[in-house]
Amino acid sequence: MPVFPKAVKPLLEKVAPDVNSASRLLTGIVLLSLLVKLFLILHGGDQERSILQMEFGFGPVITSLYQHSSLYACGVALGLDMCGVATRMPLLPALYVALANVVGIQQTHVAIAKTLLCSAVLWFAVVYFCRALARYPVQRLGLIALSAILFLGPQYLKHAISIQYEESLLIDLLPAYFLLLGALLVRQSSGQSLARTEYGILAFLLLLGCSLYFLKSSMLAFSLVLILAPLVLIKVPTWLRAVAFLPFLISLVWWGSVNYNYHGELRLGSSYNGENLYRGQNAYSYQVYPELNLDRLIDSSEVILDNGEHLPLPNWAKHYPPFKSEWQWHDYFKELSGQWVKEHPADAMAFTLRKIYVFFVEPRKVPFRQTTHPETEPHDYSPTSLVAGMVWIVLLRALFFIGVALAIKTLWQHRSLGNFALWQLLFIGTYAAPYIVGFSYQRHITPMLMFSAILLLVLTSTVSQNRQKHRVISEIK
């Protein structure tokens, strides 16, 4: 079955702009997106609030790094005064401290600097991919339409302007990664060899893959796939394959040494992972997710569900056992979640299926509520903005399932390690896995919906190239 109906494709080719015009249109889309983001940053939130006061446990780590050049921080977890070096992975605090040294510690200033930096990377990626599609007008037109949908979308703009969580970086960096990878694949299929620019792009892709684990340790498998994919899909020198994982391994040794020097034991992740795992594997979350923000399990004693049911909560902030170290805290909650899974396997399986539904299907903003009592829920979003967000999510979910179906079909027709369709499924699967084991909110799901839409465009581009090659070969014969 053709990627586009035969009657439609000639019409699309006629209306598709040339490469230079398409590049200008894409530049305009990214610039408009940037202007909207800057407007939202400058007209929202407390303009004087400091990054030293950041939420989600980052504030104390950033404060220590900014003031003392140390990751040693206390009071990161709610209700706990213990200190440690691994409550948060180091990359996000280090990046924001580096930006703060240039623009100041106000959250608004750091958000603007981060937005400018990410938008510049995104602009280069989308224009470079456009130029790689010089001989493919339909895909070029698709890139313009997709860029407008993605980078002017309400949920993208909402999360891209934040600095409070890792996904506010991933929402720009992952689309840039896959646009650049797609461009290299298209150039390779067109018989173009790697030049200096392409080697620079390859280095960026590999370093981004290496760095994601140190941004968010639950992304270990996804990070490794991002490193491995260019080495398999792109024809690169043997020496590059030999050294590609060195930055990741060197960083892992450094991170292990930081933990060993402080704790006297080798740990390679984040100590916050234990509590986060507990949030996604326990009897209380099973009853309230996705209705309620799971942070309420830590700081609240009761919740009233929308159906009127009163549900008691453990309120860990007041009832933590005495922990001597951050890794004892990690292990306690990890064991607590594992114990619930072992004792309630049917509930654990039902909960996993619900989380799969939420991650891949649910169109509403997750969690549905932030507070324990419905009458105290703040109305931060207008009905219009909520509907607009749902429409955008539904559209991207439709593109997601089209992409997955096409990838499965393509992989079935040509089963090989070098088939991009295989890697497309690996990208999605390794990104989704930790959120299905734990839990996902809209900010976790949105980056996946965005990069999966780009993966669909890359796949259709490679499929079109293969068909053109086969057509040329058949004509020669």
C-alpha positions as a Markdown table, in Angstrom:
| # | Residue | x | y | z |
|---|---|---|---|---|
| 1 | Met | 0.0 | 0.0 | 0.0 |
| 2 | Pro | 1.5 | 3.4 | -0.9 |
| 3 | Val | 2.4 | 5.9 | 1.8 |
| 4 | Phe | 0.1 | 8.4 | -0.1 |
| 5 | Pro | -2.8 | 7.6 | -2.5 |
| 6 | Lys | -1.7 | 7.9 | -6.1 |
| 7 | Ala | -4.3 | 10.6 | -6.8 |
| 8 | Val | -3.2 | 12.8 | -4.0 |
| 9 | Lys | 0.6 | 12.5 | -4.3 |
| 10 | Pro | 0.9 | 14.6 | -7.6 |
| 11 | Leu | -1.3 | 17.3 | -6.1 |
| 12 | Leu | 0.9 | 17.5 | -2.9 |
| 13 | Glu | 4.0 | 17.6 | -5.0 |
| 14 | Lys | 2.7 | 20.6 | -6.9 |
| 15 | Val | 1.8 | 22.6 | -3.9 |
| 16 | Ala | 5.0 | 21.7 | -1.9 |
| 17 | Pro | 7.4 | 24.7 | -1.7 |
| 18 | Asp | 10.9 | 24.5 | -2.9 |
| 19 | Val | 13.7 | 23.9 | -0.3 |
| 20 | Asn | 14.6 | 27.5 | 0.3 |
| 21 | Ser | 10.9 | 28.5 | 0.7 |
| 22 | Ala | 10.3 | 25.5 | 2.9 |
| 23 | Ser | 13.3 | 26.5 | 5.1 |
| 24 | Arg | 12.0 | 30.0 | 5.4 |
| 25 | Leu | 8.5 | 28.7 | 6.4 |
| 26 | Leu | 10.1 | 26.4 | 9.0 |
| 27 | Thr | 12.2 | 29.2 | 10.3 |
| 28 | Gly | 9.1 | 31.3 | 10.7 |
| 29 | Ile | 7.3 | 28.5 | 12.6 |
| 30 | Val | 10.2 | 28.0 | 15.0 |
| 31 | Leu | 10.5 | 31.8 | 15.5 |
| 32 | Leu | 6.8 | 32.2 | 16.1 |
| 33 | Ser | 6.9 | 29.3 | 18.6 |
| 34 | Leu | 9.9 | 31.0 | 20.3 |
| 35 | Leu | 8.0 | 34.4 | 20.5 |
| 36 | Val | 5.0 | 32.7 | 22.1 |
| 37 | Lys | 7.1 | 30.9 | 24.6 |
| 38 | Leu | 9.0 | 34.1 | 25.6 |
| 39 | Phe | 5.6 | 35.9 | 26.0 |
| 40 | Leu | 4.3 | 33.1 | 28.2 |
| 41 | Ile | 7.5 | 33.1 | 30.3 |
| 42 | Leu | 7.4 | 36.9 | 30.8 |
| 43 | His | 3.7 | 37.0 | 31.6 |
| 44 | Gly | 3.5 | 34.1 | 34.0 |
| 45 | Gly | 4.6 | 33.1 | 37.5 |
| 46 | Asp | 6.7 | 35.0 | 40.0 |
| 47 | Gln | 9.2 | 37.0 | 38.0 |
| 48 | Glu | 11.6 | 37.3 | 41.0 |
| 49 | Arg | 11.5 | 33.7 | 42.1 |
| 50 | Ser | 15.0 | 32.1 | 42.2 |
| 51 | Ile | 16.2 | 28.7 | 40.8 |
| 52 | Leu | 17.4 | 28.1 | 44.3 |
| 53 | Gln | 13.7 | 27.7 | 45.2 |
| 54 | Met | 12.9 | 25.2 | 42.4 |
| 55 | Glu | 10.3 | 22.5 | 43.1 |
| 56 | Phe | 10.6 | 18.7 | 42.7 |
| 57 | Gly | 13.6 | 18.6 | 45.0 |
| 58 | Phe | 15.9 | 20.4 | 42.6 |
| 59 | Gly | 16.1 | 23.6 | 44.7 |
| 60 | Pro | 18.5 | 22.3 | 47.4 |
| 61 | Val | 20.7 | 20.6 | 44.9 |
| 62 | Ile | 21.0 | 23.7 | 42.7 |
| 63 | Thr | 21.6 | 25.8 | 45.8 |
| 64 | Ser | 24.5 | 23.6 | 46.9 |
| 65 | Leu | 26.0 | 23.5 | 43.4 |
| 66 | Tyr | 25.6 | 27.2 | 42.9 |
| 67 | Gln | 27.0 | 28.3 | 46.3 |
| 68 | His | 29.5 | 25.6 | 47.1 |
| 69 | Ser | 30.2 | 23.7 | 43.8 |
| 70 | Ser | 29.0 | 20.6 | 45.5 |
| 71 | Leu | 26.1 | 18.1 | 44.9 |
| 72 | Tyr | 25.8 | 17.5 | 48.7 |
| 73 | Ala | 22.3 | 18.7 | 49.6 |
| 74 | Cys | 19.9 | 18.3 | 52.5 |
| 75 | Gly | 16.1 | 18.2 | 52.7 |
| 76 | Val | 15.5 | 17.3 | 49.1 |
| 77 | Ala | 12.7 | 14.8 | 49.8 |
| 78 | Leu | 9.6 | 16.1 | 51.5 |
| 79 | Gly | 9.6 | 15.5 | 55.3 |
| 80 | Leu | 13.2 | 14.3 | 55.4 |
| 81 | Asp | 16.2 | 16.2 | 56.7 |
| 82 | Met | 18.8 | 13.7 | 55.6 |
| 83 | Cys | 21.6 | 14.8 | 53.3 |
| 84 | Gly | 23.1 | 13.1 | 50.2 |
| 85 | Val | 24.7 | 13.5 | 46.8 |
| 86 | Ala | 22.4 | 11.4 | 44.6 |
| 87 | Thr | 18.8 | 12.5 | 45.3 |
| 88 | Arg | 18.8 | 14.1 | 41.8 |
| 89 | Met | 20.8 | 13.3 | 38.8 |
| 90 | Pro | 23.5 | 16.0 | 38.2 |
| 91 | Leu | 22.9 | 17.2 | 34.6 |
| 92 | Leu | 19.8 | 19.4 | 35.1 |
| 93 | Pro | 21.2 | 21.2 | 38.2 |
| 94 | Ala | 24.6 | 21.6 | 36.5 |
| 95 | Leu | 23.0 | 23.1 | 33.3 |
| 96 | Tyr | 20.8 | 25.6 | 35.2 |
| 97 | Val | 23.7 | 26.7 | 37.4 |
| 98 | Ala | 25.8 | 27.2 | 34.2 |
| 99 | Leu | 23.0 | 29.3 | 32.8 |
| 100 | Ala | 22.6 | 31.2 | 36.1 |
| 101 | Asn | 26.2 | 32.1 | 36.1 |
| 102 | Val | 25.5 | 34.0 | 32.8 |
| 103 | Val | 22.0 | 35.4 | 33.2 |
| 104 | Gly | 21.4 | 35.4 | 37.0 |
| 105 | Ile | 19.5 | 33.1 | 39.3 |
| 106 | Gln | 15.9 | 34.3 | 38.6 |
| 107 | Gln | 13.8 | 31.4 | 37.2 |
| 108 | Thr | 12.5 | 33.7 | 34.5 |
| 109 | His | 16.0 | 34.5 | 33.2 |
| 110 | Val | 17.1 | 30.8 | 33.3 |
| 111 | Ala | 13.8 | 29.8 | 31.5 |
| 112 | Ile | 14.5 | 32.4 | 28.7 |
| 113 | Ala | 18.1 | 31.3 | 28.3 |
| 114 | Lys | 17.0 | 27.6 | 28.2 |
| 115 | Thr | 14.3 | 28.4 | 25.7 |
| 116 | Leu | 16.6 | 30.3 | 23.4 |
| 117 | Leu | 19.2 | 27.5 | 23.5 |
| 118 | Cys | 16.7 | 24.7 | 22.9 |
| 119 | Ser | 14.9 | 26.7 | 20.1 |
| 120 | Ala | 18.3 | 27.3 | 18.3 |
| 121 | Val | 19.0 | 23.5 | 18.4 |
| 122 | Leu | 15.5 | 22.8 | 17.2 |
| 123 | Trp | 15.7 | 25.3 | 14.4 |
| 124 | Phe | 18.9 | 23.9 | 13.1 |
| 125 | Ala | 17.5 | 20.3 | 13.2 |
| 126 | Val | 14.3 | 21.1 | 11.4 |
| 127 | Val | 16.0 | 23.2 | 8.6 |
| 128 | Tyr | 18.7 | 20.6 | 8.2 |
| 129 | Phe | 16.1 | 17.9 | 7.8 |
| 130 | Cys | 14.3 | 20.1 | 5.3 |
| 131 | Arg | 17.4 | 20.4 | 3.1 |
| 132 | Ala | 18.0 | 16.7 | 3.3 |
| 133 | Leu | 14.5 | 16.3 | 1.8 |
| 134 | Ala | 15.4 | 18.3 | -1.3 |
| 135 | Arg | 14.2 | 15.5 | -3.6 |
| 136 | Tyr | 11.1 | 14.6 | -1.6 |
| 137 | Pro | 8.5 | 17.4 | -1.9 |
| 138 | Val | 5.7 | 15.5 | -0.3 |
| 139 | Gln | 7.8 | 14.7 | 2.8 |
| 140 | Arg | 9.0 | 18.3 | 2.8 |
| 141 | Leu | 5.4 | 19.5 | 2.9 |
| 142 | Gly | 4.7 | 17.0 | 5.6 |
| 143 | Leu | 7.6 | 18.4 | 7.7 |
| 144 | Ile | 6.1 | 21.9 | 7.4 |
| 145 | Ala | 2.7 | 20.8 | 8.5 |
| 146 | Leu | 4.0 | 18.6 | 11.3 |
| 147 | Ser | 6.3 | 21.4 | 12.6 |
| 148 | Ala | 3.3 | 23.8 | 12.8 |
| 149 | Ile | 1.3 | 21.2 | 14.6 |
| 150 | Leu | 4.0 | 20.2 | 17.1 |
| 151 | Phe | 5.8 | 23.5 | 17.9 |
| 152 | Leu | 2.7 | 25.7 | 18.1 |
| 153 | Gly | 0.7 | 23.1 | 20.0 |
| 154 | Pro | -0.7 | 24.1 | 23.4 |
| 155 | Gln | 0.7 | 21.2 | 25.4 |
| 156 | Tyr | 4.1 | 21.7 | 23.8 |
| 157 | Leu | 4.2 | 25.4 | 24.7 |
| 158 | Lys | 3.0 | 24.6 | 28.2 |
| 159 | His | 5.8 | 22.2 | 29.0 |
| 160 | Ala | 8.6 | 23.8 | 26.9 |
| 161 | Ile | 8.5 | 27.0 | 28.9 |
| 162 | Ser | 9.0 | 25.3 | 32.2 |
| 163 | Ile | 12.3 | 24.6 | 34.0 |
| 164 | Gln | 10.8 | 22.6 | 36.9 |
| 165 | Tyr | 11.3 | 19.1 | 35.4 |
| 166 | Glu | 13.5 | 17.1 | 33.0 |
| 167 | Glu | 10.8 | 16.8 | 30.3 |
| 168 | Ser | 10.9 | 20.6 | 29.7 |
| 169 | Leu | 14.3 | 19.8 | 28.1 |
| 170 | Leu | 13.4 | 16.5 | 26.5 |
| 171 | Ile | 10.4 | 18.1 | 24.7 |
| 172 | Asp | 12.9 | 20.0 | 22.5 |
| 173 | Leu | 16.0 | 17.9 | 22.5 |
| 174 | Leu | 14.3 | 14.6 | 21.5 |
| 175 | Pro | 12.5 | 16.1 | 18.5 |
| 176 | Ala | 15.9 | 17.6 | 17.5 |
| 177 | Tyr | 17.6 | 14.3 | 17.9 |
| 178 | Phe | 15.2 | 12.4 | 15.6 |
| 179 | Leu | 15.0 | 15.2 | 13.0 |
| 180 | Leu | 18.8 | 15.1 | 12.7 |
| 181 | Leu | 18.9 | 11.3 | 12.7 |
| 182 | Gly | 16.3 | 11.3 | 10.0 |
| 183 | Ala | 18.3 | 13.8 | 7.9 |
| 184 | Leu | 21.4 | 11.6 | 8.1 |
| 185 | Leu | 19.4 | 8.5 | 7.0 |
| 186 | Val | 17.9 | 10.4 | 4.1 |
| 187 | Arg | 21.3 | 11.7 | 3.0 |
| 188 | Gln | 22.8 | 8.3 | 3.3 |
| 189 | Ser | 20.1 | 6.7 | 1.2 |
| 190 | Ser | 20.7 | 9.4 | -1.4 |
| 191 | Gly | 24.3 | 8.3 | -1.7 |
| 192 | Gln | 25.8 | 11.3 | 0.1 |
| 193 | Ser | 28.9 | 10.5 | 2.2 |
| 194 | Leu | 29.5 | 11.9 | 5.7 |
| 195 | Ala | 31.2 | 15.4 | 5.7 |
| 196 | Arg | 32.4 | 17.5 | 8.5 |
| 197 | Thr | 28.9 | 18.8 | 9.3 |
| 198 | Glu | 27.5 | 15.3 | 9.4 |
| 199 | Tyr | 30.3 | 14.1 | 11.8 |
| 200 | Gly | 29.4 | 17.0 | 14.0 |
| 201 | Ile | 25.8 | 16.0 | 14.0 |
| 202 | Leu | 26.7 | 12.4 | 14.8 |
| 203 | Ala | 28.8 | 13.6 | 17.7 |
| 204 | Phe | 25.8 | 15.6 | 19.0 |
| 205 | Leu | 23.5 | 12.6 | 18.7 |
| 206 | Leu | 25.9 | 10.3 | 20.5 |
| 207 | Leu | 26.6 | 12.8 | 23.3 |
| 208 | Leu | 22.9 | 13.5 | 23.7 |
| 209 | Gly | 22.3 | 9.8 | 24.1 |
| 210 | Cys | 25.1 | 9.5 | 26.6 |
| 211 | Ser | 23.8 | 12.5 | 28.6 |
| 212 | Leu | 20.1 | 11.5 | 29.0 |
| 213 | Tyr | 20.9 | 9.0 | 31.8 |
| 214 | Phe | 22.5 | 11.7 | 33.8 |
| 215 | Leu | 19.4 | 13.9 | 33.3 |
| 216 | Lys | 17.0 | 11.2 | 34.3 |
| 217 | Ser | 18.3 | 7.8 | 35.5 |
| 218 | Ser | 15.1 | 5.9 | 34.6 |
| 219 | Met | 16.1 | 6.4 | 31.0 |
| 220 | Leu | 19.0 | 4.0 | 31.0 |
| 221 | Ala | 17.6 | 1.7 | 28.3 |
| 222 | Phe | 16.4 | 4.6 | 26.2 |
| 223 | Ser | 19.7 | 6.3 | 26.5 |
| 224 | Leu | 21.6 | 3.2 | 25.3 |
| 225 | Val | 19.3 | 2.8 | 22.4 |
| 226 | Leu | 19.9 | 6.5 | 21.4 |
| 227 | Ile | 23.6 | 5.8 | 21.4 |
| 228 | Leu | 23.4 | 2.6 | 19.5 |
| 229 | Ala | 20.9 | 3.6 | 16.8 |
| 230 | Pro | 23.2 | 5.9 | 14.8 |
| 231 | Leu | 26.0 | 3.3 | 15.0 |
| 232 | Val | 23.8 | 0.7 | 13.4 |
| 233 | Leu | 21.7 | 2.8 | 11.0 |
| 234 | Ile | 24.5 | 5.1 | 9.7 |
| 235 | Lys | 27.6 | 3.9 | 7.9 |
| 236 | Val | 30.3 | 5.1 | 10.3 |
| 237 | Pro | 34.0 | 4.3 | 10.7 |
| 238 | Thr | 34.9 | 1.4 | 13.0 |
| 239 | Trp | 36.9 | 3.8 | 15.3 |
| 240 | Leu | 33.7 | 5.7 | 16.0 |
| 241 | Arg | 31.8 | 2.6 | 16.9 |
| 242 | Ala | 34.7 | 1.7 | 19.3 |
| 243 | Val | 34.7 | 5.0 | 21.2 |
| 244 | Ala | 31.0 | 5.9 | 21.0 |
| 245 | Phe | 30.2 | 4.6 | 24.5 |
| 246 | Leu | 33.2 | 6.1 | 26.1 |
| 247 | Pro | 31.6 | 9.4 | 27.3 |
| 248 | Phe | 28.8 | 7.4 | 28.9 |
| 249 | Leu | 31.2 | 5.0 | 30.6 |
| 250 | Ile | 33.5 | 7.7 | 31.8 |
| 251 | Ser | 30.5 | 9.6 | 33.2 |
| 252 | Leu | 29.1 | 6.5 | 34.8 |
| 253 | Val | 32.5 | 5.9 | 36.5 |
| 254 | Trp | 32.5 | 9.4 | 37.8 |
| 255 | Trp | 28.9 | 9.2 | 39.1 |
| 256 | Gly | 29.7 | 5.9 | 40.8 |
| 257 | Ser | 32.8 | 7.4 | 42.4 |
| 258 | Val | 30.8 | 10.4 | 43.7 |
| 259 | Asn | 28.4 | 8.0 | 45.5 |
| 260 | Tyr | 31.2 | 5.7 | 46.7 |
| 261 | Asn | 33.3 | 8.5 | 48.1 |
| 262 | Tyr | 30.3 | 9.8 | 50.1 |
| 263 | His | 28.5 | 6.6 | 51.0 |
| 264 | Gly | 31.2 | 4.0 | 50.8 |
| 265 | Glu | 29.1 | 1.9 | 48.4 |
| 266 | Leu | 28.8 | 1.8 | 44.7 |
| 267 | Arg | 25.5 | 3.2 | 43.4 |
| 268 | Leu | 24.8 | 4.4 | 39.9 |
| 269 | Gly | 21.3 | 5.9 | 39.8 |
| 270 | Ser | 19.3 | 8.4 | 41.8 |
| 271 | Ser | 18.2 | 7.7 | 45.4 |
| 272 | Tyr | 14.8 | 9.4 | 44.6 |
| 273 | Asn | 14.0 | 6.4 | 42.4 |
| 274 | Gly | 12.9 | 4.3 | 45.3 |
| 275 | Glu | 10.2 | 6.7 | 46.4 |
| 276 | Asn | 9.1 | 7.2 | 42.8 |
| 277 | Leu | 8.9 | 3.5 | 42.2 |
| 278 | Tyr | 6.7 | 3.2 | 45.3 |
| 279 | Arg | 4.4 | 5.9 | 43.9 |
| 280 | Gly | 3.8 | 3.6 | 41.0 |
| 281 | Gln | 3.4 | 0.3 | 42.8 |
| 282 | Asn | 1.2 | 0.4 | 45.9 |
| 283 | Ala | -2.4 | 0.0 | 47.0 |
| 284 | Tyr | -3.1 | 3.7 | 47.4 |
| 285 | Ser | -1.9 | 4.7 | 43.9 |
| 286 | Tyr | -3.9 | 1.7 | 42.6 |
| 287 | Gln | -7.0 | 3.4 | 43.9 |
| 288 | Val | -6.3 | 7.1 | 43.0 |
| 289 | Tyr | -4.3 | 7.1 | 39.7 |
| 290 | Pro | -4.8 | 8.8 | 37.3 |
| 291 | Glu | -7.3 | 10.9 | 39.1 |
| 292 | Leu | -4.9 | 12.3 | 41.7 |
| 293 | Asn | -1.3 | 13.7 | 41.8 |
| 294 | Leu | 0.6 | 10.9 | 43.5 |
| 295 | Asp | 2.6 | 13.3 | 45.5 |
| 296 | Arg | -0.4 | 13.4 | 47.8 |
| 297 | Leu | 0.6 | 9.9 | 49.0 |
| 298 | Ile | 3.6 | 11.6 | 50.6 |
| 299 | Asp | 2.1 | 14.7 | 52.1 |
| 300 | Ser | -1.6 | 14.0 | 52.8 |
| 301 | Ser | -3.6 | 11.9 | 55.3 |
| 302 | Glu | -6.8 | 11.6 | 53.3 |
| 303 | Val | -8.2 | 12.1 | 49.8 |
| 304 | Ile | -11.8 | 12.5 | 48.6 |
| 305 | Leu | -12.3 | 11.0 | 45.2 |
| 306 | Asp | -14.6 | 12.4 | 42.6 |
| 307 | Asn | -17.2 | 9.7 | 43.4 |
| 308 | Gly | -17.3 | 10.9 | 47.0 |
| 309 | Glu | -15.3 | 8.1 | 48.5 |
| 310 | His | -13.0 | 9.1 | 51.4 |
| 311 | Leu | -9.7 | 7.2 | 51.2 |
| 312 | Pro | -7.1 | 7.3 | 54.0 |
| 313 | Leu | -3.5 | 7.9 | 52.8 |
| 314 | Pro | -0.2 | 7.0 | 54.6 |
| 315 | Asn | 1.1 | 10.7 | 54.8 |
| 316 | Trp | 4.7 | 9.6 | 54.7 |
| 317 | Ala | 5.9 | 13.2 | 55.4 |
| 318 | Lys | 4.9 | 12.7 | 59.0 |
| 319 | His | 5.6 | 9.0 | 59.4 |
| 320 | Tyr | 8.9 | 8.3 | 57.7 |
| 321 | Pro | 11.0 | 5.6 | 59.5 |
| 322 | Pro | 14.4 | 6.9 | 60.7 |
| 323 | Phe | 16.7 | 6.7 | 57.7 |
| 324 | Lys | 20.5 | 6.9 | 58.1 |
| 325 | Ser | 21.2 | 7.6 | 54.5 |
| 326 | Glu | 19.6 | 8.4 | 51.2 |
| 327 | Trp | 20.2 | 4.9 | 49.9 |
| 328 | Gln | 18.5 | 3.3 | 52.9 |
| 329 | Trp | 15.5 | 5.6 | 52.1 |
| 330 | His | 15.7 | 4.4 | 48.4 |
| 331 | Asp | 15.9 | 0.7 | 49.4 |
| 332 | Tyr | 13.1 | 0.9 | 51.9 |
| 333 | Phe | 10.5 | 2.2 | 49.4 |
| 334 | Lys | 11.8 | 0.0 | 46.6 |
| 335 | Glu | 11.3 | -3.1 | 48.9 |
| 336 | Leu | 7.9 | -1.8 | 49.9 |
| 337 | Ser | 6.7 | -1.5 | 46.3 |
| 338 | Gly | 8.1 | -4.9 | 45.5 |
| 339 | Gln | 6.3 | -6.5 | 48.5 |
| 340 | Trp | 3.0 | -5.1 | 47.3 |
| 341 | Val | 3.5 | -6.5 | 43.8 |
| 342 | Lys | 4.3 | -10.0 | 45.2 |
| 343 | Glu | 1.4 | -10.0 | 47.6 |
| 344 | His | -1.2 | -8.5 | 45.1 |
| 345 | Pro | -0.1 | -9.8 | 41.7 |
| 346 | Ala | -3.7 | -9.4 | 40.2 |
| 347 | Asp | -4.0 | -5.8 | 41.4 |
| 348 | Ala | -0.4 | -5.1 | 40.2 |
| 349 | Met | -1.2 | -6.4 | 36.7 |
| 350 | Ala | -4.5 | -4.5 | 36.5 |
| 351 | Phe | -2.6 | -1.4 | 37.6 |
| 352 | Thr | 0.0 | -1.9 | 34.9 |
| 353 | Leu | -2.7 | -2.3 | 32.3 |
| 354 | Arg | -4.3 | 1.0 | 33.4 |
| 355 | Lys | -0.9 | 2.7 | 33.2 |
| 356 | Ile | -0.4 | 1.4 | 29.7 |
| 357 | Tyr | -3.8 | 2.8 | 28.8 |
| 358 | Val | -3.0 | 6.2 | 30.3 |
| 359 | Phe | 0.4 | 6.4 | 28.6 |
| 360 | Phe | -0.8 | 5.4 | 25.1 |
| 361 | Val | -4.5 | 6.3 | 25.0 |
| 362 | Glu | -5.8 | 8.7 | 27.6 |
| 363 | Pro | -6.5 | 12.1 | 26.0 |
| 364 | Arg | -7.1 | 14.1 | 29.2 |
| 365 | Lys | -4.6 | 16.0 | 31.3 |
| 366 | Val | -3.0 | 13.6 | 33.7 |
| 367 | Pro | -3.3 | 13.8 | 36.7 |
| 368 | Phe | -6.9 | 15.0 | 36.6 |
| 369 | Arg | -6.5 | 16.7 | 40.0 |
| 370 | Gln | -3.7 | 18.1 | 42.1 |
| 371 | Thr | -5.4 | 18.4 | 45.5 |
| 372 | Thr | -7.0 | 15.9 | 47.9 |
| 373 | His | -10.4 | 17.6 | 48.0 |
| 374 | Pro | -12.4 | 18.4 | 44.8 |
| 375 | Glu | -13.7 | 21.7 | 46.1 |
| 376 | Thr | -10.1 | 23.0 | 46.7 |
| 377 | Glu | -8.9 | 22.2 | 43.2 |
| 378 | Pro | -7.5 | 25.3 | 41.6 |
| 379 | His | -8.9 | 26.2 | 38.2 |
| 380 | Asp | -5.6 | 27.0 | 36.5 |
| 381 | Tyr | -6.8 | 26.2 | 33.0 |
| 382 | Ser | -9.9 | 27.5 | 31.2 |
| 383 | Pro | -12.3 | 25.0 | 29.6 |
| 384 | Thr | -11.2 | 26.3 | 26.2 |
| 385 | Ser | -7.5 | 25.6 | 26.9 |
| 386 | Leu | -8.3 | 22.1 | 28.2 |
| 387 | Val | -10.4 | 21.3 | 25.1 |
| 388 | Ala | -7.6 | 22.6 | 22.8 |
| 389 | Gly | -5.1 | 20.5 | 24.7 |
| 390 | Met | -7.2 | 17.4 | 24.3 |
| 391 | Val | -7.7 | 18.0 | 20.6 |
| 392 | Trp | -3.9 | 18.3 | 20.1 |
| 393 | Ile | -3.3 | 15.2 | 22.2 |
| 394 | Val | -5.9 | 13.2 | 20.2 |
| 395 | Leu | -4.3 | 14.3 | 16.9 |
| 396 | Leu | -0.8 | 13.2 | 18.0 |
| 397 | Arg | -2.2 | 9.9 | 19.4 |
| 398 | Ala | -3.7 | 9.3 | 15.9 |
| 399 | Leu | -0.3 | 9.9 | 14.3 |
| 400 | Phe | 1.3 | 7.7 | 16.9 |
| 401 | Phe | -0.8 | 4.7 | 16.1 |
| 402 | Ile | -0.5 | 5.2 | 12.4 |
| 403 | Gly | 3.3 | 5.3 | 12.9 |
| 404 | Val | 3.3 | 2.1 | 15.0 |
| 405 | Ala | 1.1 | 0.3 | 12.5 |
| 406 | Leu | 3.3 | 1.3 | 9.6 |
| 407 | Ala | 6.5 | 0.4 | 11.5 |
| 408 | Ile | 5.1 | -3.1 | 12.3 |
| 409 | Lys | 4.1 | -3.6 | 8.7 |
| 410 | Thr | 7.5 | -2.4 | 7.4 |
| 411 | Leu | 9.4 | -4.6 | 9.9 |
| 412 | Trp | 7.3 | -7.6 | 8.9 |
| 413 | Gln | 8.2 | -7.1 | 5.2 |
| 414 | His | 11.9 | -6.6 | 5.9 |
| 415 | Arg | 13.1 | -8.1 | 9.2 |
| 416 | Ser | 16.7 | -6.8 | 9.8 |
| 417 | Leu | 18.7 | -4.9 | 12.4 |
| 418 | Gly | 19.2 | -2.1 | 9.9 |
| 419 | Asn | 15.5 | -1.5 | 9.4 |
| 420 | Phe | 14.6 | 1.9 | 10.8 |
| 421 | Ala | 11.1 | 0.5 | 11.7 |
| 422 | Leu | 12.7 | -1.8 | 14.3 |
| 423 | Trp | 14.5 | 1.2 | 15.9 |
| 424 | Gln | 11.3 | 3.2 | 15.8 |
| 425 | Leu | 9.6 | 0.6 | 18.0 |
| 426 | Leu | 12.7 | 0.4 | 20.2 |
| 427 | Phe | 12.7 | 4.1 | 20.7 |
| 428 | Ile | 9.0 | 4.1 | 21.8 |
| 429 | Gly | 9.3 | 1.0 | 23.9 |
| 430 | Thr | 12.4 | 2.0 | 25.9 |
| 431 | Tyr | 11.0 | 5.5 | 26.5 |
| 432 | Ala | 7.7 | 4.2 | 27.7 |
| 433 | Ala | 8.9 | 1.3 | 29.9 |
| 434 | Pro | 9.9 | 3.2 | 33.0 |
| 435 | Tyr | 6.7 | 5.1 | 33.0 |
| 436 | Ile | 4.6 | 1.9 | 32.8 |
| 437 | Val | 6.6 | 0.4 | 35.7 |
| 438 | Gly | 6.3 | 3.6 | 37.7 |
| 439 | Phe | 3.7 | 6.2 | 36.6 |
| 440 | Ser | 3.3 | 8.9 | 34.0 |
| 441 | Tyr | 1.8 | 12.4 | 33.9 |
| 442 | Gln | 1.1 | 14.5 | 30.8 |
| 443 | Arg | 4.6 | 16.1 | 31.0 |
| 444 | His | 6.1 | 12.6 | 30.6 |
| 445 | Ile | 3.8 | 11.5 | 27.7 |
| 446 | Thr | 4.0 | 14.7 | 25.6 |
| 447 | Pro | 7.7 | 14.3 | 24.5 |
| 448 | Met | 7.0 | 10.8 | 23.3 |
| 449 | Leu | 4.0 | 11.9 | 21.3 |
| 450 | Met | 6.1 | 14.6 | 19.6 |
| 451 | Phe | 9.1 | 12.4 | 18.7 |
| 452 | Ser | 6.9 | 9.6 | 17.6 |
| 453 | Ala | 5.2 | 11.9 | 15.1 |
| 454 | Ile | 8.7 | 12.8 | 13.7 |
| 455 | Leu | 9.5 | 9.1 | 13.6 |
| 456 | Leu | 6.5 | 8.6 | 11.4 |
| 457 | Leu | 7.8 | 11.2 | 9.0 |
| 458 | Val | 11.3 | 9.7 | 9.0 |
| 459 | Leu | 9.8 | 6.2 | 8.3 |
| 460 | Thr | 7.7 | 7.5 | 5.4 |
| 461 | Ser | 10.7 | 9.2 | 4.0 |
| 462 | Thr | 12.8 | 6.1 | 4.1 |
| 463 | Val | 10.0 | 4.0 | 2.6 |
| 464 | Ser | 9.6 | 6.5 | -0.3 |
| 465 | Gln | 13.3 | 6.3 | -0.9 |
| 466 | Asn | 13.3 | 2.5 | -1.0 |
| 467 | Arg | 10.4 | 2.5 | -3.5 |
| 468 | Gln | 12.1 | 5.0 | -5.8 |
| 469 | Lys | 15.3 | 2.9 | -5.7 |
| 470 | His | 13.3 | -0.3 | -6.6 |
| 471 | Arg | 11.5 | 1.6 | -9.3 |
| 472 | Val | 14.8 | 2.8 | -10.9 |
| 473 | Ile | 16.3 | -0.7 | -10.6 |
| 474 | Ser | 13.2 | -2.2 | -12.3 |
| 475 | Glu | 13.4 | 0.3 | -15.1 |
| 476 | Ile | 17.1 | -0.5 | -15.7 |
| 477 | Lys | 16.3 | -4.2 | -15.9 |
